[in-house]
Amino acid sequence: MTISSSFDLANGTKIPAIGFGTWQSADGQECYDAVLAALRAGYRHIDTAAAYGNEESVGRAIADFLSESGCSRGDLFVTTKLWNSDHGYEQTKKALDVSLKKLALDYADLYLIHWPNPLQFRDCWKEKNAESWKAMEEALGEGKLRAIGISNFCERHIDALLETAEIRPMVNQIKLCPGQTQEKLVEYSKSLGMVVEAYSPLGTGGIFSNDFMKSLAEKYKKSIAQICIRWSLQKGFLPLPKSVTPSRIAENAAVFDFAIDDSDCEKIGSLTGLDIKQARNPDEAPF
């Protein structure tokens, strides 16, 4: 694999095998600089969301990179997401148009329902997801989207969506990192033809003080972050590492010149005591 390698989505769309995450990248110069640094470092897959509040900065960085690099829009893969307050048929159509305007793009490569069971619609989440999905299917047919998927969906949410969906979700983006492997959900998503994306692939900090991970960094002559990202790739996930530091952005992409032994991969997956904040239960999330 290389940074230009890709996975095939169910509809034949190719999605770069590593993406650049922008969650918690502050709108304005911070996000703009980070996305531009990522694109210059070779990333071609940028992940944002309406809820991140930074789509305009992402779009500005993309436009400037295309201008300076000679790359075409088709060389990039841009993901954004539907926020909880916009669930429903008409609301989803409007929300997508707003995101595209902020991104200054004619289309998004991937659009995800960000959460399956928003607090605002907790008594009718199945119906609202079905309505949003219909709008997304139509946008796919209209060329506003190249692929559609879901985020933070568990098995029960997927099953409910499939009751009315004409097109199966092509991606499920969930929290995956050492100490948070969600094996059953991963296998279920894959069994339905989805590519599984890993957000927060570096966990929440505890991984960097783990003695075993330190020993692996020494063994493979790589950083702990690189070990985490490479582990994610070898598990068949699509990792979305995030940083706002140019050197770390580049370092996180340099994970294609080594491989982790199978026994080490297994140990990484079974690590405990990493102070990893576990993935939220979507049915109990306070938003």
Secondary structure, 3 states (H helix, E strand, C coil): CCCCCEEECCCCCEEECCCEECCCCCCCHHHHHHHHHHHHCCCCEEECCHHHCCHHHHHHHHHHHHHHHCCCHHHCEEEEEECHHHCCHHHHHHHHHHHHHHHCCCCECEEEECCCCCHHHCCCHHHHHHHHHHHHHHHHHHCCECCEEEECCCHHHHHHHHCCCCCCCCEEEEECECCECCHHHHHHHHHCCCEEEEECCCCCCHHHHCHHHHHHHHHHCCCHHHHHHHHHHHCCCEEECCCCCHHHHHHHHCCCCCCCCHHHHHHHHCCCCCCCCCCCCCCCCCC
